Amino acid sequence: MKSGFVRSLFLATALSLSIMACQPTVRNKEVLAQEGVSSELAGLRRNMISDVSYNISLSIPAEKDSAVTGKETVSFLSSAKGKIALDYTSAGNEHIILDVKKGRNSFDLDFTADNRFLNRNEEYLYSLFVPAHARSVFPCFDQPDIKARFTLSLDIPEGWTAVSNTAALDTVLLENGRSRISFGETEPISTYLFEFTAGKWQEAISDDGVRAMTAYYRETDPKKVAQLPDIFKEVRQALSWMEEYTGIKMPFSKYDFVIVPNFQFGGMEHPGAILFNERTMFLGEEPTPDEEFARKKLIAHETAHLWFGDLVTMRWFDEVWTKEVFANHLAAKMVEPMFPQINHELAWLKGYLALAMDEERTEGATAIRQELPNLSDAGLIYNNMVYDKAPVMMRMLEEYIGADPFRESLRTYLKTHSYGNATWDDLVAAMDSQSDKDVRAFSDSWVNSRRGGDMPGVLKSFSDGSQDVNEETVREAGILMAKEDFLAGNTPAKDYLETLLSALEKESNSLIASTIISSLRTPLTEMEGDRSDPERCIVKMSLTHPLESCRLQLKRLLATCGTSEEAVTTIYGIWSEENGKALTVNDYMSFACQLAIRLPDKADEIISTQRKRLDGSDPSRVFNKNNLDHFDFVSRAAMPDPQTRDQVFAELLTPEGRTVEPWAEEALGYLNHFLRDSASVKYIRPGLDALLEVKATGDIFFPGKWCGALLGGHRSTEALQALDSFLEDNPDYPQLLKNKILVAAYGLQRFNREKSLN
């Protein structure tokens, strides 16, 4: 038995407290006692710990609610003798304090994993440790700048397979049909990039003679599974582009991916085991150009992360944007040769600038670079400033210094910091060495200031002749500028609707049409009085518009926003006859819930009919249990019975009720539907009161999505009063979390502000 051996939570806690009591340095004692992973603790360990490795063995029970248990050996070099904290959320104060010697140290530990971040389902699980959740499963130094090599073995149930960052080296059959799979050692990676998944996965292998890949999935529809060759092709295109652009071969030993049902994100860039969202990857039979484009961009984004984020990683999560900016900036470049028919200037306006402006106009807007004292709050750093404004900045920066110096500085940055960590200042220095422009001043303007840079000016430059762009791009910019004018209170909702619908009737570009349709949602739901005329126009175009993708998107718009008799009758007819060309099973599930809200007298019949389509009783339909479980969960929130809805809300206030976050978000949205504004105001205060716990138990994007689902449908004065009351009662509320509320509350606040002015 080696020193530091921990047999149980009790021993871990006792060891932590006893060692801390006799620490020689008061300051170090304070740092080691801090909960979470503070920047001070991270700095202390960064200067003391190096050459880390973890050898981990996990036993995964067949029963969903049983705990995953494990053993590990953690080994590292220490530059000095002393005390150091190993992160483990189940230990006292979230740390195990180790007594280390100068030189090589090795500790054997037993542990029990917290299932919350293993995303356990009946037939599969997957780890998701970003930004600092690895410590909830096993003891580790859970900060991005202590990279380590991982060796893993998994003891899994009968009939399961397993995937991790590296290839499986050995499989041993155990008792009761179980097996143990051992994986090779990883390259140096941060703890948030360590990945394993196990379960009843289907497998598809693609080998072009250069690189073999395996896709893991659970989809049962053969028409969707038939898309895998296209997905493999798109992955290879992205890899080839990145290798050529960076001058560095794919820096990890394999590229496998797992297509996950109900995945919380679009994707996650674990090297060798990338996770993708099933709904984004497996498209309907006749996907819209937006959907096809989104899949290719998602693949490009996660592939770019292998270089920017995985090979070179930010030192601290306050600069998480430095990996996301390149994933999006380079993804935009990558998809150009894949979609030669698309106007990519227009797509960039639509995909980045517009989304960045949507958040920057709110009171929850932040600078691109944000302060982060503790990794416990790292998930709150993620926002549209990170994903969308940063790529706007990067495009401006590339134009400022020139494409060739820009590319050479990226190559220098990657080669200098390979398998290590770097900061934005390191990249600025590389760019300064390649250019005579003042990169640092440019950075200070765009990166460090709230509402820094000039995004409205960038948008205007696409419509006033400042940019050399074609007429389609000018039209897109004009639609976006009309939106800004409406949101500023300069155009009534009725007039704005007429402008949009007139433009849509004549529009022949599918991307611009998509922008117009998404712009219709706000004025359509906010328009006071009779909506029959604009909705009649939308119904007509949903059946006759020359663009098929436009007809599909308009049907979806009617289902979510339509209130007139003609609109509801049209959607009911499409749903009941199942004659909506290109609509997916998810569309029909959504239509059923939306119809149940609008037609309360028929709600039981609608929900029952839709459920029967999903339950497997009809042999002519493809059965997918996940779809049935999904519908059973969310459809209750669409029912007219207030007691049923109250029960659903009460469940959502518990961590168990939010286990599948996309379902929880959807259900909360139905509870707070814009047609239920007055009946659902009562949910606002308890929903906001629960936000701290939602943040503590959820993944990185969920607090913002929770706020959006809770507040997005509300426009009443009573709803605003409930929001204001919460903010007044919580003057010291954590700012990063408060920002999520303020972003989600923009529509509610703007509508009431404009109402008071008029």
C-alpha positions in Angstrom: 0.0 0.0 0.0 1.5 3.3 -1.1 1.3 6.6 0.9 -1.9 8.6 0.3 -4.1 5.5 -0.3 -7.7 6.4 0.1 -10.3 3.7 0.9 -13.4 5.7 1.4 -14.9 9.1 1.5 -14.5 9.1 5.3 -10.8 8.4 5.1 -10.3 11.0 2.4 -12.1 13.7 4.4 -10.2 12.8 7.6 -6.9 12.8 5.8 -7.7 16.2 4.2 -8.6 17.8 7.6 -5.7 16.3 9.5 -3.0 17.4 7.0 -4.5 20.8 6.6 -4.4 21.4 10.3 -0.6 21.2 10.4 0.4 23.0 7.3 3.4 25.3 7.8 2.3 28.1 5.5 -0.9 30.0 6.4 -1.3 31.3 2.8 -0.9 27.8 1.3 -3.3 26.5 3.8 -5.9 29.1 2.7 -5.4 28.2 -0.9 -5.7 24.5 -0.4 -8.9 25.0 1.6 -10.7 26.9 -1.1 -13.6 25.0 -2.7 -13.7 24.2 -6.4 -10.6 25.0 -8.4 -9.5 28.5 -7.7 -7.1 30.4 -9.9 -4.8 30.7 -6.9 -4.8 26.9 -6.4 -4.3 26.4 -10.1 -1.3 28.7 -10.1 0.2 26.9 -7.0 -0.1 23.6 -8.7 1.0 24.8 -12.1 4.4 25.8 -10.6 4.8 22.6 -8.6 3.4 19.7 -10.6 4.5 18.3 -14.0 4.6 15.0 -16.0 1.3 13.7 -14.8 -0.2 10.3 -15.6 -3.4 8.5 -14.6 -3.9 4.8 -14.8 -7.7 4.3 -14.2 -9.9 1.2 -13.9 -13.6 1.6 -13.8 -16.4 -0.9 -13.2 -19.7 0.0 -14.8 -22.8 -1.8 -13.4 -25.6 -3.0 -15.6 -28.1 -1.2 -13.4 -28.7 2.5 -14.3 -28.9 3.7 -10.7 -25.9 1.8 -9.4 -22.6 3.6 -8.8 -19.6 3.4 -11.0 -16.6 2.5 -8.9 -12.9 2.7 -9.8 -9.3 2.6 -8.9 -6.5 4.8 -10.1 -2.8 5.4 -9.8 -1.9 9.0 -10.2 1.8 9.7 -10.8 3.6 13.1 -11.2 6.8 15.0 -10.6 6.8 17.6 -7.8 9.3 20.5 -7.9 9.3 20.6 -4.0 8.3 18.8 -0.9 5.0 19.9 0.6 1.3 19.6 0.5 -0.8 19.6 -2.7 -4.5 19.3 -3.3 -6.0 16.6 -5.6 -9.5 17.6 -6.8 -12.4 15.3 -5.9 -15.9 16.6 -5.3 -16.9 13.8 -3.0 -14.0 14.5 -0.6 -14.1 16.9 2.2 -14.0 20.5 0.8 -13.7 18.9 -2.6 -10.0 18.1 -2.2 -7.8 15.3 -1.1 -4.6 16.8 0.4 -1.4 14.9 -0.5 1.9 15.0 1.3 4.4 14.9 -1.6 8.1 14.6 -1.9 10.4 16.4 -4.4 10.7 14.3 -7.5 8.4 11.4 -8.6 5.3 10.7 -6.6 2.7 8.0 -7.0 -0.6 7.4 -5.2 -3.2 4.6 -5.4 -6.8 5.7 -4.9 -10.2 4.0 -4.7 -13.2 6.2 -5.7 -16.9 6.2 -6.4 -18.0 8.3 -9.4 -20.8 10.9 -9.4 -23.2 9.6 -12.0 -24.4 13.1 -12.9 -21.5 13.7 -15.3 -21.5 10.2 -16.7 -24.9 10.8 -18.4 -26.1 7.4 -17.5 -29.0 5.9 -19.4 -30.4 2.4 -19.3 -28.3 1.1 -22.2 -25.3 3.5 -22.4 -23.4 6.3 -20.7 -20.9 8.9 -21.8 -18.6 11.1 -19.8 -18.7 14.9 -20.3 -16.1 16.6 -18.2 -15.9 20.1 -19.7 -15.1 22.5 -18.0 -14.1 20.9 -14.7 -16.3 17.9 -14.0 -13.6 15.2 -14.2 -13.1 15.7 -10.5 -16.7 14.5 -9.9 -15.8 11.1 -11.2 -12.2 10.5 -10.2 -9.5 12.4 -8.2 -7.4 14.5 -10.4 -5.7 17.9 -11.0 -8.7 19.3 -12.8 -7.3 22.3 -14.5 -6.6 22.7 -18.2 -2.9 23.5 -17.9 -1.9 20.3 -16.0 -2.0 18.0 -19.0 -1.6 14.3 -18.4 -1.4 10.9 -20.1 -4.3 8.6 -19.4 -4.5 4.9 -19.5 -7.9 3.4 -19.0 -9.6 0.0 -18.6 -13.4 -0.5 -18.4 -15.3 -3.4 -16.9 -18.6 -3.3 -18.8 -21.9 -5.3 -18.9 -22.7 -8.0 -21.3 -23.5 -6.8 -24.8 -21.9 -3.4 -24.3 -19.0 -1.9 -26.2 -16.7 0.9 -25.2 -14.9 3.9 -26.7 -12.2 6.2 -25.4 -9.6 8.6 -26.6 -7.3 5.8 -27.9 -7.8 2.5 -29.5 -8.7 -0.6 -27.5 -5.7 -2.8 -27.0 -7.2 -5.9 -25.3 -10.6 -7.3 -24.4 -10.9 -10.0 -21.6 -14.1 -11.9 -20.9 -15.1 -11.9 -17.3 -17.8 -13.7 -15.3 -21.5 -13.2 -16.0 -20.8 -12.2 -19.6 -19.0 -9.0 -18.6 -15.8 -7.9 -20.3 -12.8 -5.7 -19.6 -11.5 -3.5 -22.3 -8.1 -1.9 -22.0 -7.1 1.2 -24.0 -3.7 2.6 -25.0 -2.1 5.6 -23.4 -3.2 9.0 -24.6 -1.2 11.9 -25.8 -0.9 14.7 -23.2 -4.4 16.1 -22.8 -6.3 18.2 -20.3 -8.7 16.5 -17.9 -11.8 18.0 -19.6 -10.8 16.2 -22.8 -10.5 12.7 -21.2 -13.5 10.7 -22.6 -15.0 7.3 -22.3 -18.4 6.0 -23.4 -19.9 2.5 -23.1 -23.1 0.9 -24.0 -25.2 -0.9 -26.7 -23.8 1.1 -29.6 -24.0 0.1 -33.3 -20.8 0.5 -35.2 -19.8 1.6 -38.7 -16.3 1.5 -40.0 -14.8 3.6 -42.8 -11.3 2.9 -44.1 -10.0 4.7 -47.2 -6.5 3.2 -47.0 -5.1 6.2 -45.2 -7.1 6.4 -42.0 -9.7 4.1 -40.5 -12.6 5.6 -38.5 -15.4 4.1 -36.5 -18.8 5.8 -35.9 -20.9 4.7 -32.9 -24.6 5.4 -32.9 -28.1 4.2 -31.7 -30.3 5.5 -34.5 -32.7 2.7 -35.8 -34.0 4.4 -39.0 -32.1 2.8 -41.9 -32.7 6.0 -44.0 -30.8 8.0 -41.4 -28.1 5.5 -40.9 -27.5 5.5 -44.7 -26.2 9.1 -44.2 -23.0 7.7 -42.5 -20.9 7.6 -45.7 -21.6 11.3 -46.3 -20.7 12.0 -42.6 -17.4 10.1 -43.0 -16.6 12.0 -46.2 -17.3 15.3 -44.5 -14.9 14.4 -41.6 -12.2 13.5 -44.1 -12.6 16.7 -45.9 -12.3 18.7 -42.7 -9.2 16.7 -41.6 -7.5 17.3 -44.9 -8.2 21.0 -44.9 -6.9 21.4 -41.4 -3.7 19.4 -42.1 -3.0 21.5 -45.1 -3.8 24.9 -43.5 -1.8 24.3 -40.3 1.0 22.3 -41.8 0.6 19.7 -38.9 -0.7 16.2 -39.4 -3.8 15.2 -37.3 -2.2 15.3 -33.9 -4.0 12.4 -32.2 -3.9 8.6 -32.8 -7.4 8.2 -34.1 -10.6 9.9 -35.1 -13.6 8.0 -33.9 -16.9 9.6 -33.1 -20.1 8.8 -31.2 -23.5 10.2 -32.3 -25.4 10.6 -29.1 -29.2 10.9 -28.6 -30.3 13.9 -26.6 -26.8 15.2 -26.4 -26.6 18.5 -24.5 -24.2 20.2 -27.0 -23.8 20.3 -30.7 -20.6 18.4 -30.3 -17.6 17.9 -28.0 -14.1 17.7 -29.2 -12.6 14.8 -27.1 -9.6 13.6 -29.3 -10.2 10.1 -30.6 -13.8 10.0 -29.3 -15.7 13.1 -30.5 -19.3 13.3 -29.4 -21.9 14.7 -31.9 -25.6 15.5 -31.4 -27.8 12.9 -33.1 -30.4 15.5 -34.3 -27.7 17.6 -36.1 -25.9 14.6 -37.7 -28.8 12.4 -38.8 -31.0 14.7 -41.0 -34.5 14.2 -42.4 -35.0 12.7 -45.8 -35.1 16.2 -47.5 -33.0 18.4 -45.2 -33.0 22.2 -45.7 -29.8 23.9 -46.9 -29.5 25.3 -43.4 -29.5 21.9 -41.9 -26.9 20.5 -44.3 -24.7 23.5 -43.8 -25.1 23.2 -40.0 -23.9 19.6 -40.0 -20.8 20.3 -42.1 -20.0 23.4 -39.9 -20.4 21.3 -36.8 -18.0 18.6 -38.1 -15.6 21.3 -39.2 -15.8 23.0 -35.8 -15.1 19.9 -33.8 -12.3 18.8 -36.2 -10.6 22.2 -35.9 -10.6 21.8 -32.1 -8.1 18.9 -32.5 -5.5 21.6 -33.2 -7.0 24.6 -31.4 -8.1 23.4 -28.0 -6.8 19.8 -27.9 -3.2 20.1 -29.3 -2.8 23.6 -27.9 -5.1 24.4 -24.9 -5.9 27.6 -23.1 -4.1 27.9 -19.8 -7.3 28.9 -17.9 -11.0 28.9 -18.8 -11.2 32.7 -18.9 -9.7 32.3 -22.3 -11.9 29.4 -23.5 -12.8 31.7 -26.3 -9.3 31.2 -27.8 -10.2 27.7 -28.8 -13.8 28.4 -29.8 -12.9 31.4 -32.0 -10.6 29.3 -34.2 -13.0 26.4 -34.3 -15.6 28.7 -35.7 -13.4 31.0 -37.8 -11.7 28.1 -39.5 -14.9 26.2 -39.8 -16.3 29.0 -41.9 -13.3 28.7 -44.2 -13.4 24.9 -44.3 -17.0 24.6 -45.5 -16.4 27.0 -48.5 -15.1 24.3 -50.8 -17.7 21.8 -49.6 -20.5 24.3 -50.5 -19.3 26.1 -53.6 -22.9 27.0 -54.4 -23.3 29.0 -51.2 -22.6 32.7 -50.8 -20.2 32.5 -47.8 -20.1 36.2 -47.1 -23.8 36.0 -46.6 -23.5 32.8 -44.5 -20.9 34.5 -42.3 -23.2 37.5 -41.7 -26.1 35.1 -40.8 -24.0 32.7 -38.8 -21.8 34.9 -36.7 -22.4 38.7 -36.9 -26.2 38.4 -36.4 -25.9 36.0 -33.5 -23.3 38.2 -31.8 -25.4 41.3 -32.1 -28.4 39.4 -30.7 -26.5 39.0 -27.4 -24.5 42.2 -27.4 -27.7 44.4 -27.4 -28.8 42.8 -24.1 -28.0 43.9 -20.6 -26.2 40.5 -20.1 -23.6 41.2 -22.7 -20.0 40.7 -21.7 -16.5 41.3 -23.1 -15.1 38.5 -25.1 -12.5 37.9 -22.4 -14.1 37.6 -18.9 -12.7 37.2 -15.4 -12.9 33.7 -13.9 -11.7 33.3 -10.2 -12.8 29.7 -10.0 -13.4 26.9 -12.4 -16.7 26.1 -10.7 -18.1 29.0 -12.7 -16.3 28.2 -15.9 -19.5 27.0 -17.6 -21.0 30.5 -17.3 -18.2 32.0 -19.5 -19.7 30.4 -22.6 -22.0 32.8 -24.6 -22.4 34.3 -28.0 -19.5 36.6 -27.4 -17.3 33.5 -27.2 -18.8 31.7 -30.2 -19.9 34.5 -32.5 -18.4 37.8 -31.6 -14.9 36.4 -31.3 -15.0 35.0 -34.9 -16.2 38.5 -36.0 -13.2 39.9 -34.3 -10.9 37.3 -35.8 -12.1 38.0 -39.3 -11.4 41.7 -38.8 -8.0 40.9 -37.4 -7.1 38.6 -40.4 -8.1 41.5 -42.7 -6.1 43.9 -40.6 -2.8 42.0 -40.7 -3.3 40.1 -44.0 -4.1 36.4 -44.7 -0.5 35.2 -45.1 0.9 36.7 -41.9 -2.2 35.5 -40.1 -1.8 31.9 -41.2 2.0 31.9 -40.5 1.4 33.2 -37.0 -1.1 30.4 -36.3 1.4 27.8 -37.5 4.1 29.3 -35.3 1.7 29.3 -32.3 0.7 25.6 -32.8 4.3 24.4 -33.3 5.6 26.3 -30.3 2.9 25.1 -27.9 2.1 21.6 -29.2 0.7 19.3 -26.5 0.9 22.3 -24.1 -0.9 25.4 -23.1 -0.9 29.0 -24.3 -2.6 32.3 -23.8 -4.1 34.9 -26.1 -1.1 37.0 -25.4 1.1 34.2 -26.8 -0.8 34.4 -30.1 -0.7 38.2 -30.2 3.0 38.0 -29.8 3.2 35.5 -32.7 1.1 37.9 -34.9 3.2 40.9 -33.9 6.2 39.0 -35.1 4.6 38.5 -38.5 3.1 41.9 -39.0 3.9 45.6 -38.6 0.3 46.4 -37.5 -0.6 47.1 -33.8 -2.2 43.8 -33.0 -2.2 44.5 -29.3 -4.2 47.7 -29.6 -6.7 46.0 -31.9 -7.0 43.2 -29.3 -7.6 45.6 -26.5 -10.4 47.3 -28.4 -12.3 44.1 -29.4 -11.4 41.6 -26.7 -11.2 43.3 -23.4 -14.1 45.8 -23.5 -17.9 45.1 -23.1 -19.4 46.0 -26.4 -15.9 46.6 -27.7 -15.3 46.8 -31.5 -18.0 48.1 -33.8 -20.3 45.3 -34.9 -23.1 47.6 -36.0 -20.5 49.4 -38.2 -19.4 46.0 -39.6 -23.0 45.2 -40.5 -23.5 48.6 -42.1 -20.4 48.2 -44.2 -22.1 45.2 -46.0 -25.0 47.4 -47.2 -23.5 50.8 -47.9 -20.8 49.9 -50.5 -17.9 49.8 -48.0 -17.5 46.1 -48.6 -17.0 44.6 -52.0 -19.9 42.1 -51.9 -22.6 40.9 -54.2 -26.2 41.9 -54.3 -27.4 38.8 -52.3 -25.1 39.8 -49.4 -26.5 43.3 -49.5 -30.0 41.9 -49.2 -29.1 39.8 -46.2 -27.5 42.8 -44.5 -30.6 44.8 -45.3 -32.8 42.3 -43.6 -30.5 42.3 -40.5 -30.6 46.1 -40.4 -34.4 46.1 -40.6 -34.4 43.9 -37.6 -32.1 46.3 -35.7 -34.5 49.1 -36.6 -37.5 47.1 -35.3 -35.8 46.1 -32.0 -34.8 49.7 -31.5 -38.5 50.7 -31.5 -38.5 52.6 -34.7 -40.8 50.2 -36.6 -44.2 48.9 -35.4 -44.5 45.1 -35.4 -47.3 45.2 -38.0 -45.2 47.3 -40.4 -42.1 45.1 -39.8 -44.1 42.0 -40.5 -45.4 43.4 -43.8 -41.8 44.3 -44.8 -40.6 40.8 -44.1 -43.4 39.0 -45.8 -43.1 41.2 -48.9 -39.4 40.4 -49.1 -40.0 36.7 -48.5 -42.5 36.4 -51.4 -39.8 37.5 -53.8 -36.8 35.8 -52.2 -35.0 33.1 -54.2 -31.9 32.6 -51.9 -32.6 29.9 -49.3 -30.3 31.3 -46.7 -31.8 34.8 -46.9 -35.3 33.2 -46.8 -34.2 31.4 -43.7 -33.1 34.7 -42.1 -36.5 36.3 -42.9 -38.4 33.4 -41.5 -36.4 33.4 -38.2 -37.0 37.2 -38.1 -40.8 36.7 -38.3 -41.0 35.0 -34.9 -40.7 38.0 -32.7 -43.1 40.4 -34.4 -45.6 37.6 -35.1 -45.9 36.7 -31.4 -45.7 40.4 -30.2 -48.2 41.8 -32.7 -51.3 43.0 -30.9 -54.8 42.6 -32.5 -55.9 40.4 -35.3 -53.0 38.3 -36.8 -55.2 36.7 -39.5 -53.7 38.7 -42.5 -50.0 38.0 -41.9 -50.7 34.4 -41.0 -52.9 33.9 -44.0 -49.9 35.1 -46.1 -47.6 32.7 -44.3 -50.0 29.8 -44.8 -50.1 30.5 -48.5 -46.4 30.7 -48.8 -45.9 27.5 -46.8 -47.8 25.7 -49.5 -46.7 27.6 -52.6 -43.3 29.3 -52.2 -40.9 28.2 -54.9 -38.2 27.2 -52.3 -39.0 23.8 -50.8 -36.8 24.6 -47.8 -38.8 27.8 -47.3 -42.1 25.9 -47.3 -40.8 23.5 -44.7 -39.5 26.3 -42.4 -42.8 28.2 -42.7 -44.7 25.1 -41.6 -42.5 24.9 -38.5 -43.0 28.7 -37.9 -46.8 28.3 -38.1 -46.7 25.4 -35.6 -44.7 27.4 -33.1 -46.1 30.9 -33.6 -49.4 30.7 -35.4 -52.6 31.5 -33.6 -55.2 32.3 -36.2 -57.9 29.7 -37.1 -56.4 29.3 -40.6 -52.9 28.7 -39.3 -54.0 26.2 -36.6 -56.3 24.4 -39.1 -53.5 24.1 -41.6 -51.0 22.6 -39.1 -53.6 20.3 -37.7 -54.3 19.0 -41.2 -50.6 18.5 -41.9 -50.1 16.7 -38.6 -53.2 14.5 -38.7 -52.7 13.4 -42.3 -48.9 13.3 -41.9 -48.6 14.9 -45.3 -45.9 17.5 -44.6 -43.2 16.7 -47.1 -39.7 16.6 -45.5 -41.1 16.9 -42.0 -39.3 14.6 -39.5 -40.6 12.6 -36.5 -39.3 15.3 -34.3 -41.4 17.8 -36.2 -44.6 15.7 -35.7 -43.9 15.4 -32.0 -43.5 19.2 -31.8 -46.6 19.8 -33.9 -48.6 17.6 -31.5 -47.5 19.5 -28.5 -48.1 22.9 -30.1 -51.6 21.8 -31.2 -52.4 20.5 -27.8 -51.8 24.0 -26.4 -53.9 25.6 -29.1 -56.7 23.0 -29.1 -57.2 22.1 -25.4 -60.5 20.3 -26.1 -58.6 17.9 -28.5 -55.4 17.7 -26.5 -56.0 14.2 -25.1 -56.8 12.9 -28.6 -53.8 14.6 -30.2 -51.3 13.4 -27.6 -52.7 9.9 -27.6 -52.6 9.7 -31.4 -49.0 10.9 -31.6 -47.9 8.5 -28.9 -49.4 5.6 -30.8 -47.4 6.5 -33.8 -44.3 6.2 -31.7 -45.0 3.2 -29.4 -44.0 0.4 -31.8 -47.5 -1.1 -32.2 -47.5 -0.2 -35.9 -45.0 -2.6 -37.7 -44.8 -0.2 -40.7 -43.1 2.5 -38.6 -39.6 2.5 -37.4 -39.6 2.1 -33.6 -37.2 4.3 -31.6 -37.6 4.0 -27.8 -35.8 7.3 -27.3 -38.5 9.1 -29.4 -41.2 7.6 -27.3 -39.5 8.5 -24.0 -38.9 12.0 -25.3 -42.5 12.5 -26.2 -43.8 11.0 -23.0 -41.6 13.4 -21.0 -42.4 16.7 -22.9 -46.0 16.2 -23.9 -47.2 16.4 -20.3 -46.1 20.1 -20.3 -48.4 20.8 -23.3 -51.6 19.5 -21.6 -54.4 21.9 -20.6 -54.7 20.6 -17.1 -53.0 23.1 -14.7 -52.3 20.4 -12.1 -50.5 18.3 -14.6 -48.4 21.3 -15.7 -47.7 22.2 -12.1 -46.5 18.6 -11.5 -44.1 18.8 -14.5 -42.7 22.1 -13.2 -42.2 20.6 -9.7 -40.2 17.8 -11.3 -38.1 20.2 -13.3 -37.1 21.9 -10.1 -35.4 18.6 -9.0 -32.0 17.5 -10.5 -33.6 14.1 -11.4 -36.3 15.9 -13.5 -33.5 17.6 -15.5 -31.4 14.6 -16.2 -32.0 14.9 -20.0 -31.4 18.6 -20.4 -32.8 19.1 -23.9 -36.1 17.5 -22.8 -36.2 19.6 -19.7 -35.6 22.8 -21.7 -38.4 21.8 -24.2 -40.8 21.0 -21.4 -40.1 24.3 -19.6 -40.7 26.1 -22.8 -44.1 24.5 -23.3 -45.0 25.4 -19.7 -44.1 29.1 -20.4 -45.5 29.2 -23.9 -46.4 32.7 -25.1 -50.1 31.6 -25.3 -49.9 30.8 -21.6 -48.3 34.0 -20.5 -50.7 34.8 -17.7 -51.1 31.3 -16.4 -47.4 30.7 -16.3 -46.1 33.9 -14.6 -46.2 31.9 -11.3 -43.3 29.8 -12.6 -40.9 32.7 -13.1 -39.9 33.3 -9.5 -39.4 29.7 -8.4 -37.6 29.0 -11.7 -35.2 31.9 -11.1 -34.8 30.8 -7.4 -33.7 27.4 -8.7 -31.1 28.8 -11.1 -28.1 28.4 -8.7 -28.9 24.7 -8.3 -29.5 24.3 -12.0 -26.1 25.7 -12.6 -24.5 23.4 -9.9 -26.1 20.2 -11.3 -26.2 21.0 -15.1 -23.8 21.3 -18.0 -22.3 24.4 -19.4 -25.1 25.7 -21.6 -28.0 24.7 -19.5 -28.3 27.7 -17.2 -28.7 30.0 -20.2 -31.2 27.6 -21.9 -33.1 27.3 -18.6 -33.5 31.1 -18.5 -34.5 31.2 -22.1 -37.2 28.6 -21.7 -38.4 30.2 -18.5 -38.6 33.8 -19.8 -38.6 33.7 -23.6 -42.3 33.3 -24.0 -43.3 36.1 -21.6 -44.2 39.7 -22.5 -46.6 40.7 -19.8 -46.2 43.5 -17.2 -46.8 40.8 -14.5 -43.9 38.8 -15.8 -41.6 41.8 -15.8 -42.6 42.5 -12.2 -41.7 39.0 -11.2 -38.3 39.4 -12.9 -37.7 42.8 -11.3 -38.7 41.5 -7.9 -36.1 38.7 -8.2 -33.4 41.0 -9.2 -34.2 43.5 -6.4 -34.3 40.8 -3.8 -30.9 39.5 -5.0 -28.6 42.5 -5.4 -25.5 40.5 -4.9 -26.4 37.7 -7.3 -23.4 36.2 -9.0 -22.8 38.4 -12.1 -21.9 35.6 -14.5 -25.2 33.8 -13.7 -27.1 37.1 -13.7 -25.9 37.7 -17.2 -27.7 34.6 -18.3 -31.0 36.0 -16.9 -30.5 39.4 -18.5 -29.8 37.9 -21.9 -32.9 35.7 -21.7 -35.0 38.7 -20.4 -34.2 41.0 -23.4 -37.5 40.4 -25.2 -39.6 40.9 -22.0 -37.7 44.0 -21.0 -37.7 45.5 -24.6 -41.4 44.9 -25.2 -42.5 46.5 -21.9 -40.1 49.4 -22.5 -41.5 50.1 -25.9 -45.0 49.7 -24.6 -44.4 52.3 -21.9 -43.0 54.8 -24.4 -46.0 54.4 -26.7 
